[in-house]
Amino acid sequence: MIDSPSRLPEHLVAASAGRRLILHAMHSVVDWFAFAVWDDGRLIRSLSL
């Protein structure tokens, strides 16, 4: 997974056209968590820490 969830490849975002897409990623070894929400292809929220 990329460190910046807002840079999810466009073809994956496009596959959710007309729906809500939620990305959740984490890596417990380095204490990393990220999420992002798109609504009908438009990024609503993104966080990586």
C-alpha positions as CSV (number, residue, x, y, z in Angstrom):
1,M,0.0,0.0,0.0
2,I,1.2,3.5,-0.8
3,D,1.8,5.9,2.1
4,S,-0.7,8.4,0.8
5,P,-4.1,6.8,0.3
6,S,-5.3,9.8,-1.7
7,R,-3.0,8.6,-4.5
8,L,-4.9,5.3,-5.0
9,P,-4.6,4.4,-8.7
10,E,-7.4,6.0,-10.8
11,H,-8.6,2.7,-12.3
12,L,-9.4,1.5,-8.8
13,V,-11.4,4.6,-7.9
14,A,-13.2,4.5,-11.3
15,A,-14.4,0.9,-10.6
16,S,-16.5,2.3,-7.7
17,A,-18.4,4.8,-9.9
18,G,-21.8,5.7,-8.4
19,R,-20.8,4.2,-5.0
20,R,-18.8,5.0,-1.9
21,L,-15.3,3.6,-1.8
22,I,-13.5,3.2,1.6
23,L,-9.9,2.3,1.8
24,H,-8.4,1.0,5.1
25,A,-4.8,0.0,5.4
26,M,-2.5,-0.7,8.4
27,H,0.9,-2.1,9.2
28,S,1.3,-3.0,12.9
29,V,5.0,-3.6,12.8
30,V,5.7,0.1,12.1
31,D,2.5,1.4,13.7
32,W,1.1,2.9,10.5
33,F,-2.6,3.4,9.6
34,A,-4.3,5.0,6.7
35,F,-7.8,5.5,5.4
36,A,-9.6,7.4,2.6
37,V,-13.2,7.8,1.5
38,W,-14.4,8.6,-2.0
39,D,-18.0,9.3,-2.9
40,D,-18.9,8.7,-6.6
41,G,-15.2,9.1,-7.5
42,R,-14.6,12.3,-5.5
43,L,-12.2,12.2,-2.6
44,I,-14.0,13.2,0.6
45,R,-11.4,12.4,3.3
46,S,-7.9,11.0,3.6
47,L,-5.6,10.4,6.5
48,S,-2.3,8.6,6.9
49,L,-0.4,8.4,10.2
